[in-house]
Amino acid sequence: MKERCQILPLPNHQFQFLVDGDEKTRWHFDPSYPRPFFYPLICESGASLTRMGHPGAPNHDHHRSVWFAHHKVFGHDFWADGKGTLIRQKDWLAIEDGKQFSRLAVELHWLDGHDPSPLMRQILIVEFKPHDQFGWTLELQSTFVPTAEKLELQQTNFGFLAVRMSKQIASYFGGGTLTNSALQESEKNIFGKPAKWMDYSGNQFSHQLGKEIAEGISYIDHPQNPGQPTHWHVREDGWMGASPGMKSSLELTQSDPTTFRYLLWIHSGTVNGQATDALYDRFSLSPQLKFSPSGKPHTHGEISRAN
């Protein structure tokens, strides 16, 4: 029987996430890019809610839709392009299709550009799940394991998970709205403040339907993430990112790996505080995702929820 949710490997180092045969997003890990990313993110309009690069700043080409990065890893800049640093997918660990969700696990290496050994490994587990008629969620769980016994993540606004919204939704360029979990709006009112979640919603023109569609992304933090309460770096030009290191540095240890969990809800309509709060509550209580190597033939490993 055909599984409703599928992950299809494609040429040029891409994994396509499908629901009922329709693409919703892709994971790009081609080594021609300095770090992997998700693009596009598609909801009801058929247009991507995110974009590649900044609409008005050519020095922001490192903004690639939805991506992982950090500005100061033991003094190395993994945020900007041209710094010599790289994040490379070493291997995929598991690909799972399903009726209710699909899952992907990969191992990423953070390289400083000098030492062939990584500064740290990132075990990324992704769960893609249809949410309603058009919407869907992308759970992103990253466990970071340094090569050395300890590794400092210095204080910064930039890292780990970044979202660059489309020009149509960006407040400055398209008139969209930034809203946090306290239902405060605009960069002026919510930049740098702690919040459980952040939402960026606006109107996008649908060429398929011949009209504008309201849609957006709710970016949900997990309360067990380091750096609580999480502060947010947001911009009216279409940018949002949780900043667990905004107020202080963080330390990773080899003996006790650090895990960050985030949930992206790609939704139709404008921000819905009550629905996003309910999703936050369910996400907060959900067990972590876990990858386990498999002893079965033709199966690399499997992904489950931790007990």
C-alpha positions in Angstrom: 0.0 0.0 0.0 1.3 3.4 -0.9 2.2 5.5 2.1 0.7 8.9 2.3 3.8 10.7 3.5 7.0 9.9 1.5 10.6 11.1 1.3 12.0 10.8 -2.2 15.7 11.0 -2.8 16.5 13.1 -5.9 19.6 13.9 -8.0 21.9 16.7 -6.9 21.8 15.8 -3.2 18.1 16.5 -2.3 15.3 14.7 -0.4 11.8 15.6 -1.4 9.0 15.5 1.2 5.6 14.6 -0.3 2.0 14.3 0.9 -0.3 12.4 -1.4 2.2 12.9 -4.1 2.4 16.7 -3.7 5.8 18.3 -2.7 5.8 20.3 0.5 9.5 20.9 1.1 13.0 19.6 0.1 16.2 19.1 2.1 19.2 20.3 0.1 22.7 19.1 1.1 24.7 19.6 -2.1 28.4 20.3 -1.2 28.3 23.3 -3.6 26.6 25.1 -0.7 28.4 25.8 2.6 25.5 24.3 4.7 22.3 22.4 4.1 18.8 23.9 4.0 15.1 23.3 3.5 13.5 24.9 0.4 10.7 25.5 -0.6 8.1 25.4 2.1 4.7 25.1 0.4 1.2 25.6 1.8 -2.2 26.5 0.3 -1.0 29.2 -2.2 1.4 26.9 -3.9 4.2 29.5 -3.5 7.1 29.0 -1.1 6.6 30.8 2.3 10.4 31.1 2.5 13.0 32.4 0.0 16.7 32.2 -0.9 18.5 35.3 0.2 17.4 38.8 1.3 15.1 40.8 -1.0 17.2 43.9 -0.7 20.7 43.0 0.6 23.1 41.0 -1.7 25.5 40.4 1.2 22.8 38.2 2.8 22.9 35.3 0.4 23.7 33.0 3.3 20.0 33.3 4.2 18.8 30.1 2.6 15.2 29.6 3.5 15.4 27.4 6.6 18.9 26.4 7.7 21.2 25.5 10.6 24.1 27.8 11.5 25.9 29.5 14.4 27.9 32.7 14.5 30.5 31.8 17.1 31.5 28.1 17.5 34.8 28.2 19.5 35.7 31.4 17.6 34.7 30.1 14.2 31.9 31.8 12.1 29.5 29.2 10.8 26.9 31.9 10.0 28.3 34.0 7.1 29.5 32.7 3.8 33.2 32.9 2.8 34.6 32.2 6.2 36.0 28.8 5.3 33.7 27.0 7.6 31.4 24.2 6.3 28.5 22.0 7.4 28.5 18.8 5.5 26.1 15.9 5.5 28.3 12.9 6.2 25.5 10.3 5.9 21.8 9.7 6.0 20.9 7.3 8.8 17.3 6.5 8.2 14.5 7.4 5.7 11.0 6.4 6.7 7.7 6.8 4.9 4.3 6.4 6.7 0.6 7.0 6.7 0.7 9.7 9.3 4.2 11.1 9.0 7.6 10.6 7.3 11.0 10.8 9.1 14.6 11.4 8.2 17.8 11.1 10.2 21.1 12.5 9.0 24.6 13.1 10.5 26.1 16.5 9.8 29.7 17.5 10.4 30.7 21.1 11.4 34.2 21.7 9.8 36.3 24.8 10.6 38.0 24.6 7.2 41.5 23.7 8.5 41.1 20.4 10.4 39.6 17.5 8.5 38.1 16.3 11.8 34.8 18.1 12.7 34.5 20.5 15.6 31.2 18.8 16.3 28.7 16.3 14.9 25.0 17.2 14.6 22.5 14.3 14.6 19.5 15.8 12.9 16.1 13.9 13.1 13.2 15.3 11.1 9.6 14.4 11.4 7.3 15.7 8.7 3.6 15.5 9.5 0.4 16.8 7.7 -1.5 19.0 10.2 -4.8 19.8 8.4 -6.1 20.2 4.8 -3.2 22.3 3.7 -0.9 22.8 6.7 1.9 20.6 8.0 4.6 20.5 10.7 8.3 20.0 10.6 9.8 18.8 13.8 13.6 19.4 13.9 15.6 17.8 16.6 19.4 18.3 16.7 21.8 16.7 19.1 25.3 18.2 19.1 28.3 16.2 20.1 31.7 18.0 20.2 34.9 16.2 19.1 36.7 17.6 22.2 35.4 17.1 25.7 34.1 20.6 25.7 33.2 23.2 23.1 32.1 26.8 23.7 29.2 28.3 21.7 29.9 32.0 22.3 27.2 34.6 23.0 25.4 35.6 19.8 22.0 36.4 18.4 22.6 34.1 15.4 22.0 30.3 15.9 20.9 27.6 15.6 17.8 27.5 13.4 17.1 30.4 11.0 14.0 31.2 8.9 14.0 33.6 6.0 10.4 34.4 5.0 9.3 35.2 1.4 9.2 38.8 0.2 5.4 38.8 0.1 5.1 37.9 3.8 8.0 40.0 5.1 6.5 43.0 7.0 8.7 45.6 5.3 8.4 44.3 1.7 5.0 42.7 1.7 3.0 43.8 4.7 3.0 40.6 6.7 2.8 40.5 10.5 5.2 39.3 13.2 3.5 38.0 16.3 4.9 36.3 19.4 3.2 34.0 22.0 2.2 37.0 24.1 0.3 38.3 21.0 2.6 41.3 20.7 3.3 42.4 17.1 6.1 44.0 15.1 9.9 44.0 15.4 9.9 47.1 17.6 7.8 45.4 20.3 9.2 41.8 20.3 12.8 41.9 19.2 15.0 40.3 21.9 12.1 39.4 24.1 11.5 35.8 25.5 8.6 33.9 24.0 7.3 30.4 23.6 6.8 30.8 19.9 7.0 33.3 17.0 4.7 33.6 13.9 5.2 35.4 10.6 2.0 35.5 8.5 0.8 37.5 5.5 -0.8 37.3 2.1 0.8 35.4 -0.9 -0.6 35.5 -4.4 -1.6 32.0 -5.6 -1.1 31.6 -9.4 -3.0 28.3 -9.1 -6.1 30.0 -7.6 -5.7 33.5 -9.1 -6.0 35.2 -5.7 -4.1 36.1 -2.5 -4.0 33.5 0.3 -3.2 34.3 3.9 -0.6 31.9 5.3 2.4 31.8 7.5 4.9 29.9 9.7 4.7 29.4 13.4 8.2 28.7 14.9 7.8 26.9 18.2 10.5 26.6 20.8 10.7 23.6 23.2 10.8 24.5 26.9 13.7 22.0 27.6 16.0 23.7 25.1 19.2 25.2 26.6 19.2 29.0 27.2 15.7 29.3 28.6 13.8 31.5 28.5 14.6 31.7 24.8 14.9 35.2 23.3 14.1 35.9 19.7 16.0 37.7 16.9 13.3 39.0 14.5 13.3 41.6 11.7 10.6 43.4 9.7 12.5 42.5 6.5 11.3 38.8 6.9 13.6 37.1 9.3 13.1 35.2 12.5 15.2 33.0 14.7 15.3 31.6 18.2 18.4 32.8 20.0 19.3 30.6 22.9 22.7 32.2 23.1 21.5 35.8 23.0 22.2 36.6 26.7 25.1 34.2 27.4 27.4 31.6 25.9 26.6 27.9 26.0 28.9 25.0 26.5 28.7 21.6 24.8 30.2 18.5 26.3 31.0 15.2 24.8 29.9 13.2 27.8 26.4 14.9 27.9 25.4 15.8 24.4 23.1 18.8 24.0 19.8 18.6 22.1 17.7 21.4 20.6 14.1 20.8 19.5 12.0 23.1 17.3 8.7 22.8 15.6 7.7 24.7 12.4 4.0 24.8 11.7 3.3 25.8 8.0 -0.3 27.0 8.1 -3.1 28.6 6.1 -4.7 31.8 7.5 -3.3 34.4 9.8 -1.8 33.7 13.2 -4.0 31.7 15.5 -2.7 32.1 19.1 -5.0 29.5 20.7 -4.1 26.8 18.1 -0.4 27.6 18.3 -0.5 27.5 22.1 -2.2 24.1 21.9 0.5 22.9 19.5 3.2 24.2 21.9 1.7 22.3 24.8 1.6 19.0 22.8 5.1 19.5 21.5 6.4 20.3 25.0 5.0 17.0 26.3 6.2 14.8 23.4 9.1 12.5 23.9 12.3 13.1 22.0 12.9 11.4 18.6 15.5 8.6 18.7 17.5 6.9 16.0 18.5 3.3 16.6 20.8 1.3 14.3 19.1 -1.7 12.9 20.2 -5.3 12.8 17.8 -6.1 10.0 19.0 -6.6 6.4 18.5 -3.8 4.0 17.7 -1.4 6.8 20.2 1.1 8.1 18.3 2.1 11.2 14.9 3.2 12.6 13.4 6.3 14.2 11.1 6.2 17.2 10.0 8.2 20.2 12.1 7.8 23.3 10.3 6.2 26.3 
